[in-house]
Amino acid sequence: MHHADVFLFLAQARGLTPAAYESEAEGLLENVEGKFRITEVTVRPHITVNGEAELERAREIMEGAEGECFISNSVKSKVKIIAAFSGAPSPK
């Protein structure tokens, strides 16, 4: 499970349903001792929640997801997660 799956699983378990979830990733490829390797992966998830009140809960859940991410815990590359959060405007 990668961070998105973990985040969405944890969010659902805690009663938080994001309005939207998007993510992009990039890798840094370097020549290490004559072999090309991905030495760093940066993941940039953007989570939109239903209103400002859910922002802090979403941030806390993302912190937990980072620690539980199977891929992050399995690869030798450094994995950076730079999350962005926004609150969807409340319907009038």
Secondary structure, DSSP 8 states (H G I E B T S, - for coil): --HHHHHHHHHHHTT---SEEEEEEEEEEEEETTEEEEEEEEEEEEEEESSGGGHHHHHHHHHHHHHH-HHHHH-SSEEEE--EEEE-----
